[in-house]
Amino acid sequence: MATAAPEPGEAVEHAGRRAAYLVGGKRLEAGTAAFAEAIAAAHAAHQRPRCLCLVGGVEMYVARLAGLGDGYVVKRMPDTGSHHAPDCTSYEPPPEVSGLGQVLRSAITEDPVTGETTLKLDFAMLKVAGRSKMPTAGSDSDSVASSGTKLSLRGLLHYLWDQAELTRWQPGFAGKRTWGTVRRHLLQAAENKIARGDALRARLFIPEVFAVDQRDAINARRMSQWSQAIAPPGKPQHLMLLIAEVKEIVPARYGFKALVKHVPDQAFALDEKLYRRLGRRFEPALALWGAADDIHMVMIATFSVAAAGIPTIVELSLMPVTRQWLPVEDASEKQLVEKLVGDGRSFIKGLRYNLGAANALASATLTDCEGAAPLLFILPIGVEDDWRYLQVSEPLAPVWLWHPSSEAMPPLPQAACLRTVGACQHADSKRTPKNALLANK
């Protein structure tokens, strides 16, 4: 896959060993010149490479990424992420243990022939005069379509975060995941995604790393992109999508404004109604952000641009993330993620997409254990029957459970390098089954 040059301030993540594929009858490692030539030829010949993470391989397909220098990339076949080895870069947890399972094939449709993914959105990308949308207080998530047939704003943010592999963590990533890296991966993830008939990438604004000596050039590129959201007289106004780190949301001289990092010269306006609903709807996320100095707050929003160049937010959602840009829902998830990172573990952070808070969600999946990848569940207050709660997901892998309201965090499943060869077992075999690493029946 061809890639663009890194931006100033951007780190480059390395995922360890290179993936190997069977392409045209030859075993090739990703990232080599021979591999790039082989997958280009495979695309032209409509051939399917095989990922060699397991004996016999797992079928893949080649997609052309026109937005990345006419490069090519090997991608998973739809719904096959859990078929790969846990330590493979193509592995993803079973969709039924995250919010992804609810929206696959309905809100998210991937075409292996064209390499394009069509996204169905439940929020507007055209401005409706006099209307600012925000979920009512007490709803589980913003703009949620409970049937899963369309992506809410939060669902779209979670999807892009997953596609950008920003939910993955390995010890080698430490110190390398900067905003420049986050931006680059998100933009690549948006390539070949179609939403409401348009290319998602063209409508997506993610602030580039700000540098004082490049201020004029950065502002010019921003206004060039925003120009498509300025409505000609008498015509509908297209909305842009913003993904950025929030600096603060405060009263302005007139109304309210959101200040985002790396855009020091321009605030985003929002009206009082939206501001008031924001405080009610996202109270837990805002409380976590306010209480922990090492939490970043990521915002996804639709916004319009006035003829004078002033952006106004129409609809938004918020997502707290750790200093490693790993999403967390609450203090318990933050504690778990910090433990995993501190212990040097490799894992994939689970995301809720459109799912409500009452639905079971694997907070993380460990990818450094032998055999099946253990699923880590944090059980909410009030849940007494572990398996009745987890029955929604029907996990096929070992399961670790934690009741943070009534116990300290149980020992985590040991990494392969710390254990003898054999079945993945809990470090403390004398604990009760409630807190042990459980093999689902």
Secondary structure, DSSP 4 states (H G I P E B T S, - for coil): ---PPPPTT------SSPPEEEETTEEEETTSHHHHHHHHHHHHTT---EE-SSTT-EEEEEEEEGGGTSEEEEEEPTT-GGGS-TTSTT----GGGSTHHHHBTTTEEE-TTT--EEE-BSS-SB--TT----PPTT-SSTT--TTSSSB-HHHHHHHHHHHTTTTEE-GGGTTT--HHHHHHHHHHHHTTEEETTEEHHHHEE-PPPP-GGGHHHHHHHHHHHHGGGSPPTTSPPBPEEEEEEEEEEEE-SSSEEEEETT-TT--EEE-HHHHHHHHHHTHHHHHHHHH-TT-EEEEEEEEEE-TTS-EEEEEEEEEEE-TT--B-SSHHHHHHHHHHHHTT--EEE---TT--TTS--EEEEE-SSSSSPPEEEEPPTT---HHHHHTTT---SEEEEE-TTTSPPPPPPPPGGGS-SSS---S-TTS-TTTS-EE--
